[in-house]
Amino acid sequence: MWSKIKKSDEGEFILTKCELQQLLEQASKNGAKMALSELGLNDEKAGIDIRDLRELLKAFRIAKKDAFRISVKWIVVGIMTLITAGFISLLGDHISLK
């Protein structure tokens, strides 16, 4: 393919649209391979690793949401316990048990 590329008199390369598309496609493939290699995802198990990471992230988000909901529940229960203890204390002053 590259042997067919013509050079103009000014030293510029002349490419057809098809040749340019092939050049860009090859460059993008090489760039993607280099990027995946730098991330350590250049083997055949890379797809499984990505799926595992996505599942882990999904589980973390669910756990974070549940932890927030549980902490709000405990705060509400604590406040209700304090209010109930206050009412019992007030009633204890007015009612004498014999």
N, C-alpha and C positions, 0 to 999 in steps of 0.2 A: 504494500500500500504506500509506504513512505517513499519508495523509489520513484513513484509516479508524480510526486510533488514537483512542480515547476518553480523555478526561481526567475524573477523578473530581472531586467537590466539594472535596476536600482538596488538589487540585493534582497528584495522582499519575496517572501514565499507566496505562491498563488495556490489556493485551496478551493476545491469545489465544496458546495454545501454538504454533500455526502461525506467528503473527507473531513471536513470540519466537525461534523456530528460524530464521526468515528473517533476523532482525536479527543473531543470532549468526553465522550463515553469512556474511553480508555483511561483518561486522566481522572475522571470521577471514580471509576472502579479502583484505580491505584490509590487514590486518596482515602477512599473508604476502607480499603484493606490496611493502610498505614494507621488510620485512626483506631480501628478495631484492635490492631496489634499493640498499639500503645496502651490500650485499656485492658489488655490481656484477654480479649475476646476473639482471638483469631483461630480457634480450634473448632472442631465439629460439635463440641458441647456448649458453645456460646449461646445458642438458642435456649437450651435448658437453663443455663445460668440466668439469662434475662428473665425468663418466666419465673424462676425461683425468686429473683429480686423483686419482681412485681407482686408476687404473692406475699412476700415478707412485708413490703410496703403497705399492701392492702390490710394485712393483719395488724400492723402497727397503727394504722389510721383507725381501725375498728376498736382496738384496745384503748387508744387515746380518747375516743369518743365515749366509750363505756366508762373509763376512769373519771372523766368529767361528770358524767351523769351520776355515778355512784357518789362522788364527792359532794355534789349538790344535794343528793338525797340525805347523806349523813349530816350536812349542815342544817337542813330542814328538820330532821329528826332531833338534832341537838337543840335547836331553838324551841321546838315544841316541848321537849323534855324540860327545858328551863321554865317555860310558861306554865306547864303543869305543876312543876315544883313550886313555883310562886303562888299559884292558886291554892295548893295544899297547905302551904305555909300560912296564907291569909285565912283559910278556913280553920286551920288548927288553932289560931288565936281566938276565934269566935266560938268554936265548939269545944266543949270540954268532955272528954271521954271518962266515964266512971267505971 
